[in-house]
Amino acid sequence: MNISRRAALSAFSAAAAAQAQRREYANWKPRLGVLAVYSDANLEFARKEGFTSMQLRLDPNKLTDAEIAGIKEKIARSGIYVSSLAVDGNHIDPDPQKRARMNEFAARCIELCGKLGIPNIGGQSGTIREKPLAAQVEEIERVYTEKYFPLCEKHKVRILWEPYAGGPNIATGPVGWEALFKAFHDSPHVGLQFDPSHLVWQFMDPVAAAREFAGKIHDVHLKDTEILWHVVRRAGIQPVNKARWWRFRVPGYGSVDWKGFFSVLAEAGYTGAMNIENEDEFYYPAYNGSDFTPQFKRGFKVAHEFLKTLVPPLA
């Protein structure tokens, strides 16, 4: 079959135009790690397993300056990047005494992050459930601005919300996020700790949510949710017999579309930390004192093997 010079040139031009329109992406290399109570043994496990990041649980009220300095040195020596400090609680608790205690604790956690060089705290937004959404947003904005933002500015720390619907939180998905970010006028002191598992058990689409709010994601939890469809089909999502119809699993054992989720992060150029949050009961008990149990370590390793097929190594 003969192809004319004009047809060949037209085909070449079309191919060149298509190539020019094709977007180029940076090599996606996020940090992969685990969420853990701090201990020397847990830090060493993360290093030996080949993880490059951690989210830590640390209580500033139980640490001296010397202990903080020692932890900082050990983290630096390990080469592990600590992306965030877990800080759970109700920042706008309607009980004045409980609120004051939470505000003081969160403030001390921000200061601890400053001492350790940790850029984020992650947890819930706070809630007063009996109030309308707009009133809750207004109170959250006021408390954060007065109590936390001066410290965030001083210590270069950001407050992140994860979409956990079971706690004191209105940042459970796009509706709450939109209201909060609008109230904070896109403040650099707040953002998202994105956990796709929490959206799955609320029957939201984590891939669509991540795409919509990609610019607000500064930390990621890697956890899956398994929907127990054999229960849902018989009892619905409000079973009269209180039957459990969903459960957390390690990544790869639930309903999260990991390929779709990671594609969104790669396209957005996200290169922050992604820490496995092991709440999978098949690998419990979790801790012996402050150290991981062998069974809990196995859960992290199972998750790691799955994630290696989707997440490129940092090095």
N, C-alpha and C positions, 0 to 999 in steps of 0.2 A: 504494500500500500504506500503510495507516494504522498508526502505531506509537503505542502507548499511552504516557501520561505515565509510568506505573510502569516500563515497559520502557526508556524513554529514560533515566530516572533510574538504573536498574540498570546500564545500559551505561556511563553517565557515571561512576558510582561504581567500576565495575570498571576503567575506563581510568585513573582517578585513583589507584587502589590500585596498579596496575601501574607507573604513573609514579613513585610514591613509593618503590617497591621497586627501581627502576632506579638503579644506582650512577652517581655523577658522577665523572669523572676529570679530573685537572688537565691543562692543556695540555702535552703531551709535547714538550719541547725539549732533547734531549741535545746534548752537544758532539760534533762530528764532526771527525776529524783523521787523522793518519798517524803511523806508527812510523818513526823515522829516527835515524841517526847524526847527532849535532849538527854543523851547520855554519851559517854565516851564510846561505849560498845556500839550504840546505834550509828554514831558517826563513822566508826570504822567499818561497820557492815555496809553502809552506803558507799563508802570509798572502794571497798574490795569488790562489791557487786558491779562496779563500773558506773554508778550513778554520778551525776555532776551537780545536783542541786538537792536542797531540802527545804521544807517548811518546818519550823520548830514550834514546840510548845515549851514555854519557859515562864516561870512565875517570878516577876521582878521583886516581889515582896519576900522571896526566899533566897535571894542572892546578894552577897556582899560585892563590893567593888573589885576585890581581889578575885573572887570567883568569876565575875563577869570578864575580867581581863584574861583569866586562864582559859575560859571557853572561847573567847575571841582568838587567842593564840592557837588553840587546837583546831578550830575551824580553818584558819588561814593555812596551817600546816597540812591539813587534809586536802586542800584544793577544792573543797565543796563550796558552791555558791548558795548562800541562804537567802531565799527570795522573799520570805515573809515570816511573820510571827503570828500564830493563831491566837486571836483574842475574841472569845465568845461572851455574849451577854447583852442586856437590854440598856442601851445608852439613854433611852428616854423613859425608863421605868416610871409608872405613875406613882409608885411609892417613893417619896422624897429621899428617904434614907438609903434605899436600894439604889436609886439613881446616883446619889452622891458617891456611894462605894464603887459603882461601875465606872463613873466618870474619872474617879481618882485612879482606879486600876488601869483603865485605858490610857490615861495620861502617862502613867509610869511605864507602860508597855511601849509607848512611843519614845520615851526617853531611853528605854533599854535598847530599842532598835537603833537609836542614834549612837549609843556606845558600842554596839556590835557591828554597825555598818549594814544593817538590814533595811531595805528600802520600803517595805510595806508591812502593815498589819492587816489581817484578813478575818472577817467574821460577819456578823449580822448588822443590819442598819439600826435596829431598835424599833419598837412598836408600842402603841397604846391601842389595843384592838377595838375598844369600844368607840374610838373616835373615827370620823371620816378620814379617808386617805389624805385629802388636802391638808387637814389639820395635823396629821402625823408628819407629813413631809415638812410642814412649816416648823414643827418642834424639833425635828431632826436637824434641819438647817440651822436653827438658832443655837442648839446645844453644840454642834460640831464647830460652828464659827467661833463661839465664845470659849469653849473648853479645849478644843483640839487643834484648830488650825494654826494658832501661834506656835505650838510645839511642833507641828508638822513642818512649818516653815523653818524653824530653828534646826531641827534634826534631819530635814530632808526625807520625810517619811510620808507615804500615801496611805489612806484608809481605803480598803477594798471590801466590797460586799460579795458574798457568795449567795446563790439563789436557794438557800435552804428554807423550805416552807414550814419546817417543823419547829422553828425557834422564833425569837423575838425579831421579826424581820418583815419589812415590806418590799425589800429588794429581791423578790422571788422570781422575777421574770421581766419581760419587756415593759409591761404597764408600769410597774413600780420603778424600774430603771429610768424610764422616760421622765416620770414625774420628779424623781430625785435630781437627775442631771439638769433638768430645766431649772429647778429651784436653786441649785448650786452654780448656775451660770457657767457650766463646764469648768469648774474649779480644777486646778491641777492636783488638788489634795485628795480627790476621791476617784474611784474607779471600780472595776469588777475583778473579782477572783472567780473565774468562770468554771463551773462544775456542771458538765452536761448531764450527769446522773440525776440531779435534782429537777431538771426540766423534764426528763423522761417520765418520772413518776408523777409529775403534774400534767402529763399529756400535752406538753409543749414540744416544739421542734427545736432542739438545741443547735442544729446546723443553721437554721434560719435566724435564730436569735444571735448566734455568734457572728453571722454575716452582718446583721444590722448594727451590732454594737462592737465590732472588731476593734475600733479605735480606742475603746474604753477598757479593753482586756489587758491587765498588767500581771496577772498570775493565773495559773490553771491548775485545777484538781483533776486528776485522772481517776475516775471511779465510774462503774457501770451500774445500771439498774435492770434487774430481771422482772418483767411483768409475769405474774403467775396466772396465765390466761385460763387455766382450768378452774381457778377460783373465780376470776372475773366473769366468766361465761355463766356461772351458776349463781353468783351472789352479787355481782356488780362491784363498784368501787366504794360502796358504803354497806358492807355485809352486815346483816342483822345479827349474825353469830360472831361478829368481830374477827372473822378469819383474815389472816394476812394475805394481801393480794399482790404485793411487790416486795422486793428485797434488794439491798445493795450487793454488788458483786465486784470482783476485780475486773479491769478492762478486758473485754473479749468474751465475757460470759453473760452479757445482758443485751439490751436493745439499742444501745448507742450506736449511731452510724459513725464509727471512728474514721473511716476513709473520708467521708464527707466533712467531718469536723476538722480533721487535720488539713484537708485541702483549703478550707476557709482560712485557717491560721497561716498556712504557707503563703497563700495568695495575699494576705494582709501584711506579710513580712514579720510575723510575730517570732521573736527570738528569745523570749523570756523563759521562765521556768515552767515545767509541767510536772507536778509532783503526785505520785500515786497515793491516794488516800484509801487505805485498806480497811474497809468496814464490812468485809466479806466474812460471814459467820463460819464458813467452811474452813477458815484459817485462824479461828480463835482457839484459846485465849491469846490476847495480843501481847501482854507484857508480863514479865516477871520482875516486879519492882519497876524500874524505869527502862529495863532492857527488853528488846524484842524477844519473844519466845521462838523456838525453832519452827513451830507451826506458822507463826506470823511471818517469819522470814520467807518461808516457802511460798506464801501468798504473794509477797513482793516479787519473788523470782518467777513465779508463773506469769504474773502481769508483765514483768520485764521481757520475758521471752516472746510474748504476744506483741508488745510494743516495738521490739526490735525490728519486726517486719514492716513497720509503718513509719518509724521515727529514725532519721539518720543519726549516727553518732556525732557528738560535738567535735571530737578530735579529727 
